[in-house]
Amino acid sequence: MKADFYETLGVQRGADEKELKSAFRKLAMQFHPDRNPGDDACEHKFKEINEAYECLKDPQKRAAYDRFGHAAFENGGMGGGNGFANGFGAGGFSDIFEDIFGEMMGGGRRRSSGGRERGADLRYNMEISLEEAFSGKTAQIRVPTSISCTECSGSGAKPGTQPVTCSMCSGSGRVRASQGFFSIERTCPQCQGRGTMIKDPCGKCAGQGRVTEERTLSVNIPAGIEDGTRIRLAGEGEAGYRGGPAGDLYIFLSVKPHEFFQRDGADLYCKVPISMTTAALGGSFEVATLDGTQTRVKVPEGTQNGRQFRLKGKGMPVLRQSTIGDLYIQTVVETPQNLTKRQRELLEEFEQLSSQENSPQSSGFFARMKDFFESFGE
């Protein structure tokens, strides 16, 4: 008794065309005879899978199968035959045949383009400073790459000659080989899929159609560029093989760490140490910004460690926008070191004269800690 076609493909009866095709491709690759040489069970399973797919992918056959089951194709019914032969004879299997074998052979469909192949993409790593990221710049870079051969104009053939059509594949770049009950299309081994052969190669490029040379390129780095940004220069990669289109050049940017500023998007952060007396009595200091100016920051009396001051519009520009971020100054109160005898005496005197009002946070904290400890004795 034949297995249910839906069960064979492992799909529900309401599966759409995309689900059917996906299930079939997965199973066909798993049980294909070329992947399981000498395994009769896999070959039989492969035929069942194809028969099921050939029926269910056709709306009319599927409707008949859903209504009458396998009986719809018996005794001269709609489909006739075993489905597998019908699939190849009518070209029903061809819509995914090359997709499957493209994956098995290491690539998808390939067609000859006269031997011309696109050049490879190139990568160039560039490091810039935060100041350069702030203002933008135009940089000159030198890139060793392949360019089109001027001697043969990129054809690879000796001047005065032309590439000839491959005799093995007749210019298609593909050849067919018999594999049991069907044939497999493979890349032509003589021309490597290019469809043409060069009898008399160019002396300058040895038939490649391109030569290696170092080029100087100009790269525009816009203001506000961020670390990790990739800039694409179309057509500035390697020249194509035998006159094919050039690849692209990708500039990968990294921004060097700054001595004073840390960046978070469009905002900048800077830690500024201030003396204990400035924090207690108040004062001011000046901080340089990336726009080349200096800004005075006023420190109010009683400033605590870690307090932030916001300088609006002193951060980084936003890429390709008129918006500018902010600069945040964080104070770090510095405890005096290497005290002289007189300085120590003054601090001790200050400590004796201090009250809870002078240090409300520490006084409050230790008062709460005392209450917490005493609660254990209750």
C-alpha positions in Angstrom: 0.0 0.0 0.0 1.4 3.4 -1.0 2.2 5.9 1.7 0.2 9.1 1.9 1.9 11.8 -0.2 1.7 14.4 2.6 3.2 12.0 5.1 6.0 11.2 2.6 6.9 14.9 2.5 6.3 15.4 6.2 3.8 18.3 5.7 0.3 19.1 6.7 -2.6 18.8 4.2 -3.0 22.6 4.2 0.7 23.2 3.3 1.3 25.9 0.7 3.6 25.8 -2.3 6.5 27.2 -0.4 6.3 24.6 2.4 6.0 21.8 -0.1 9.1 23.0 -2.0 11.1 23.5 1.1 10.2 20.0 2.5 11.0 18.4 -0.9 14.4 20.0 -1.3 15.4 19.0 2.2 14.4 15.4 1.8 15.7 15.1 -1.8 19.2 16.3 -0.7 19.1 13.8 2.2 18.1 10.7 0.2 19.7 11.5 -3.1 21.4 8.5 -4.6 24.7 10.4 -5.2 24.9 11.0 -1.4 24.0 7.4 -0.7 25.8 5.3 -3.3 24.7 1.7 -3.4 21.8 2.2 -1.0 18.7 0.8 -2.7 16.4 2.0 0.2 17.5 5.6 -0.3 17.0 5.4 -4.0 13.5 4.0 -3.5 12.7 6.7 -0.9 14.0 9.4 -3.3 11.6 8.1 -6.0 8.7 8.2 -3.5 9.6 11.8 -2.4 9.7 13.0 -6.0 6.4 11.2 -6.9 4.7 12.9 -4.0 6.0 16.3 -4.8 5.1 16.0 -8.5 1.5 15.3 -7.6 1.1 17.9 -4.8 2.8 20.8 -6.5 0.2 20.6 -9.4 -3.1 22.2 -8.3 -5.2 19.9 -10.4 -3.5 16.7 -9.4 -3.5 17.8 -5.8 -7.2 18.5 -5.8 -7.8 15.1 -7.3 -5.5 13.4 -4.8 -7.2 15.2 -1.9 -10.6 13.9 -3.1 -9.8 10.4 -4.3 -6.4 9.6 -2.9 -4.1 7.3 -5.0 -7.1 6.0 -6.8 -7.2 9.2 -8.8 -4.2 8.1 -10.8 -4.9 4.4 -11.2 -6.4 2.7 -14.3 -5.6 5.6 -16.7 -6.5 8.4 -14.3 -5.1 11.9 -14.4 -1.5 11.4 -13.6 -0.6 8.0 -14.9 2.8 6.3 -14.4 4.9 6.5 -11.3 5.3 10.3 -11.2 9.1 10.2 -11.3 9.4 9.6 -15.0 6.6 12.1 -15.6 8.5 14.7 -13.7 11.6 14.4 -15.9 9.7 14.0 -19.1 7.5 17.1 -18.5 10.3 19.1 -16.9 8.4 19.2 -13.6 11.5 18.5 -11.6 13.6 21.1 -13.4 12.4 24.0 -11.3 14.5 22.9 -8.3 16.8 20.4 -9.9 19.7 22.9 -10.3 19.0 24.4 -6.9 19.6 21.1 -5.2 22.6 20.1 -7.2 24.0 23.6 -7.0 24.1 23.1 -3.2 25.6 19.6 -3.5 28.2 20.7 -6.0 29.2 23.8 -4.0 27.3 26.6 -5.8 24.1 27.7 -7.4 23.2 28.1 -11.0 26.0 29.5 -13.2 25.9 30.6 -16.7 28.7 31.6 -19.0 29.4 35.3 -19.6 32.2 35.0 -22.1 34.8 34.3 -19.4 34.2 37.7 -17.7 34.0 37.5 -13.9 33.3 40.2 -11.3 36.4 41.3 -9.3 36.7 40.6 -5.6 35.7 43.1 -3.0 38.5 44.6 -0.9 38.8 45.7 2.7 40.8 48.6 4.1 41.1 49.2 7.8 41.5 52.9 8.8 42.0 54.4 12.2 41.0 58.0 12.9 41.1 60.2 16.0 38.0 61.4 17.9 38.8 65.0 16.7 38.7 63.7 13.0 35.4 62.0 13.7 34.1 65.2 15.1 35.0 67.5 12.2 35.3 65.0 9.3 38.1 64.8 6.9 39.2 63.8 3.4 41.9 61.1 3.6 44.2 59.8 0.9 44.9 56.0 1.0 47.1 53.7 -1.0 45.6 50.4 -2.0 47.4 47.6 -3.8 44.8 46.0 -6.1 44.2 44.5 -9.5 43.4 46.8 -12.3 42.3 46.2 -15.9 45.3 45.4 -18.2 45.9 48.2 -20.6 47.7 46.0 -23.1 44.8 43.8 -23.9 42.0 46.1 -22.6 41.1 43.4 -20.0 40.3 40.6 -22.5 43.3 38.5 -21.5 44.1 37.7 -25.1 47.1 38.8 -27.0 46.5 42.1 -28.9 45.1 41.3 -32.3 43.5 38.0 -31.1 40.3 37.1 -29.4 39.2 34.4 -26.9 37.7 31.4 -28.7 34.6 29.4 -27.8 35.3 26.3 -25.6 35.1 23.2 -27.7 33.9 21.0 -24.8 30.9 23.0 -23.7 30.3 25.0 -26.9 30.4 28.2 -24.9 27.7 27.3 -22.3 30.2 26.8 -19.5 28.4 23.6 -18.5 28.6 19.9 -19.5 26.2 17.1 -18.8 27.2 13.7 -17.4 25.0 10.6 -17.0 24.4 9.5 -13.5 22.3 6.4 -13.4 18.7 7.2 -14.3 19.2 10.9 -15.0 22.0 13.3 -16.0 23.8 15.9 -14.0 25.0 19.3 -15.3 28.4 20.2 -14.1 30.9 23.1 -14.6 33.0 22.6 -17.7 36.4 21.3 -16.6 38.1 22.7 -19.7 37.1 26.4 -19.4 36.1 26.3 -15.7 32.6 27.5 -16.7 33.7 30.6 -18.6 32.6 29.3 -22.0 35.7 30.7 -23.7 39.4 29.8 -24.0 42.4 32.0 -24.7 44.8 30.4 -27.2 47.3 33.3 -27.3 47.4 35.0 -23.8 48.4 38.6 -23.3 52.1 38.8 -22.4 51.6 41.6 -19.8 48.8 39.9 -17.8 49.4 36.3 -18.7 45.7 35.9 -19.9 44.2 37.2 -16.6 43.0 40.5 -18.1 44.3 42.4 -15.1 47.6 43.4 -13.4 48.5 44.4 -9.8 49.1 48.0 -9.1 49.0 50.4 -6.1 46.4 53.1 -6.4 45.9 56.3 -4.4 42.2 56.9 -3.5 40.4 59.8 -1.8 38.0 58.9 1.0 35.5 61.4 2.4 34.9 60.8 6.1 31.8 62.8 7.2 31.6 64.6 10.5 29.9 62.5 13.2 31.2 59.1 11.9 31.1 56.4 14.5 33.5 53.6 15.4 32.9 50.5 13.3 31.2 52.4 10.4 31.8 50.9 6.9 32.2 53.1 3.9 31.7 51.6 0.4 33.6 52.8 -2.6 31.7 51.2 -5.6 33.9 49.8 -8.3 37.2 50.5 -6.5 37.9 46.9 -5.7 39.8 44.4 -7.8 39.3 44.6 -11.6 37.1 41.8 -13.0 38.6 38.8 -14.7 38.9 39.2 -18.5 37.1 42.4 -18.6 34.5 41.7 -16.0 33.1 44.4 -13.6 35.3 45.5 -10.8 34.5 44.7 -7.2 33.9 47.2 -4.4 36.3 48.6 -1.7 35.0 48.7 1.8 36.7 51.1 4.3 36.3 49.9 7.9 36.7 52.8 10.4 37.8 52.6 14.0 38.1 55.6 16.3 41.1 55.7 18.6 40.4 56.1 22.4 40.7 59.7 23.5 42.8 60.9 26.4 40.0 62.9 28.0 36.7 62.1 26.4 34.6 58.9 26.2 31.9 58.8 23.6 28.3 57.4 23.8 26.5 58.1 20.5 26.4 61.8 20.1 27.2 62.6 23.8 30.7 62.9 25.3 31.7 62.3 28.9 34.7 63.7 30.7 35.9 63.2 34.3 37.5 66.2 35.9 39.4 66.0 39.2 38.8 69.0 41.6 40.3 69.7 45.0 38.5 69.1 48.2 38.5 72.8 49.0 37.0 73.7 45.6 34.3 71.2 46.1 33.6 72.5 49.6 34.0 76.3 49.0 32.9 76.4 45.4 34.9 77.7 42.4 35.3 77.1 38.7 37.5 75.5 36.1 37.9 75.6 32.3 37.5 72.5 30.0 38.6 72.3 26.4 36.0 71.0 23.9 36.4 69.3 20.5 35.2 72.4 18.6 38.4 74.1 19.6 37.0 76.4 22.3 37.2 76.4 26.1 34.1 76.5 28.4 34.1 77.6 32.0 32.3 75.3 34.4 31.1 76.8 37.7 31.3 74.5 40.8 28.8 75.4 43.4 29.6 75.2 47.1 29.3 71.7 48.6 29.7 69.9 45.3 29.8 66.1 45.9 32.0 63.5 44.2 30.5 62.3 40.9 28.2 65.2 40.3 27.6 65.9 36.6 27.5 69.1 34.7 25.9 69.2 31.3 27.3 71.4 28.5 24.6 71.6 25.9 25.7 71.3 22.2 29.4 70.5 23.1 29.2 66.9 22.1 29.5 65.1 18.8 27.6 66.0 15.6 25.1 63.4 14.5 26.0 61.9 11.1 24.4 63.8 8.2 22.2 65.8 10.6 22.3 69.3 12.1 21.9 67.9 15.6 24.9 68.0 18.1 25.1 66.0 21.3 26.1 67.2 24.8 29.2 67.1 26.9 28.8 65.8 30.4 31.5 66.8 33.0 31.7 64.5 36.0 33.6 65.8 39.0 36.0 63.6 40.9 36.8 65.1 44.3 40.5 64.5 45.1 41.5 63.8 48.7 44.7 65.7 49.7 47.9 63.7 49.9 51.4 64.4 51.3 50.1 66.8 54.0 52.5 69.1 55.8 52.4 69.3 59.6 50.5 72.6 59.4 48.0 71.3 56.9 47.3 68.3 59.1 46.8 70.5 62.2 44.3 72.7 60.2 42.3 69.6 59.1 42.2 68.2 62.6 41.0 71.5 63.8 38.4 71.6 61.1 37.3 68.1 62.1 36.8 69.1 65.7 34.7 72.1 64.7 32.6 70.1 62.2 29.0 69.1 63.0 26.5 66.8 61.5 25.3 69.6 59.2 28.7 69.8 57.5 28.5 66.1 56.5 24.8 65.2 56.4 25.2 62.1 54.2 27.8 60.4 56.3 26.1 61.4 59.6 22.8 60.1 58.4 24.3 56.9 57.1 26.0 55.9 60.3 22.9 56.8 62.3 20.8 54.4 60.2 23.5 51.8 60.5 23.5 52.1 64.3 19.7 51.7 64.4 20.0 48.6 62.1 22.6 47.0 64.4 20.7 47.7 67.6 17.6 46.1 66.1 19.3 42.7 66.4 19.4 43.0 70.2 15.7 43.6 70.6 
